[in-house]
Amino acid sequence: MIEKLRRNHEEPNSPISVILVAGIPGSGKGRISYSIRKHLGNEQLKAYDFKMPSIEKGLKYETGDFVNELDSYCQGILNENKQIDVVVAAMPSYHHLKKAIMELRKSETFTRRFEIKFVITKVRAANFFMTPNCNVFQFLIENCMKGIAHAVVFEKGFID
């Protein structure tokens, strides 16, 4: 897996590997993104974790906003003469993951600069008891299906 994520720095136009982390609000997407980034750093990869810079932008998923923020975040790192192998990106809010991945792959800015290597759906047990909206559960089931998420991380959390 590590070699699959490693970027060829001799080719300046080689895409940056992206691990997408999806989940409903409060599921711990940012926390697991940070943990994955830290582990990849221990494996000698130049890894960074990304989430939208403001709460307002993190509440609703818009492909254009997500791509622009991710692109400017990575450009800021590269401007500091640092290298990037992989970015672990927490997707804003909760949405139809399959549709979001398709939109990302259609985005010229995204495909020119990035390549999705893995998709992880983060689930926290407490969210099942906190959310009366059944659409969230429909998205959860769809996003955990084979062919969409490469892994599902289920956290028991603070359930008795």
N, C-alpha and C positions, 0 to 999 in steps of 0.2 A: 504494500500500500504506500509506503513512504516514497519509493522510487516513482510510483505513478503520480505523486503530488509534486515531486521535485521539478522545478522549472529550469530550462536550459538558458542560463544567463549569457551564454556566448551569442545567442540569437536575440537581439533586442526586441523583436516583434513576437517572440513566443508568448502564448497566452498565460495569464496568471490562473492557477488552479483555484477553484472556489468550492467550498463545502457549504451548502445551504442548510440552515437549521430553521425548521418551521414548528409552529405550535400556537395554541391559543394564548392570549395575554395572561401572564402570571405563571406560565408553565416552566419558566426557567431557561428560556432560549439563550439569553445573554450569559447566564452563568455556565451553561454547558459549552457555549461557544468559547468562552474564556478558558475553560478546562481543556478543551480539545486543542486550542492554540498553544497552551502551555505544554501539553504532552508532545505536540509536533515540534515545538522548540527544543525539547529534550532529545528529540530524534535528529537534531541538527538541520531542521528545516527553518527557513526564514518565514515564520508564520505570524499572522496578525488576525485579531478578531474585530469584526465590524458590526455595529448596529446603528440605526438611524440617529442623527445627532440631536433630535429633539423629540419630546413626547408627542407633540402634534403630528410630526411626520411618521412616528412609529405606530400611530393608532390606525392608520388606513394604508393599505398597500396600493401604490401606483407604480407601475413598471418604470416609467420615465424618471420619477423622483428617486426610486431605489437605485437605478443604474447611474444616474448623475451623481448621487451622493457617494456611491461605492467608487466610481471612477475618480472623483476629486479626492477622496480619502487616499486611494492608492497613489495618485499623482503627488500628493503631499509627502508621502513616504519616499517615493522615488526622487523627489526634489531634494531630499535630505541625503542623497547618495546612498540610500539603503537598498538592499535587494528584497524582493518578495517572491517566495515560492508559492505560498498558499494564503488565502483569506477565508476565515471561517465567518460566514455572514448570517446573522440572525435576521430572518424575514420579518418585516413589520406586520403587526396585528395577526389576524388569522383569516385565511382566504382559501380559495380553491387552488391548491398547490400545483396540480397538473396544469391548470390554465396559466398560472404564474410562470412555470418553467417554460411553457410554450412561448409566452410573451417575451421572456428573457432571451430565448434562442432566436426569436425574430428580430430582436433589437440589434441594429448594426453596431452601435456603440459597445454593447455588451459582448457580442460575438467577436468583435475585433480585438478586444482586450482580455476577455476572460473565458474560461472553460469550466463548466460544472462537472466536477468529478464525483461528488457524493451528495446525497440528500438525506437528512436526518429529521425525523419527526419527534419532537420532545413532548411527552405527555406527563402531566402531574395528576395524581389521583384526586387531590383536593378539588381540582377544576370540575370534576364530574358532579360534585355536590354543591358547587357554588353557582353554576350556570343554569338558569331555567330555559334558555334558548336551545331548542333541539337542533337548529341548523348547525350549531357548533359541533354536535355529535356526528351529524351527517358528514361534515368536512373532515372530522377526525377519522371516521371510518374510511372515507375516500383517500385521505392522505397517507394512511397506513397500509394501503393495498400494495401488493406486489407490483413492481413496475414503476411506482412513483417514489416511494421512500426506499433507500438502501438499508436503513436501520430505523428502528423505533426504540427510543429510550423512555422507559416507563419508570417514574419515580413515585414511590409510595407516599413520600412526604409526611404530612402531619395528620394522618388518618389513624384513628384509634382501632 
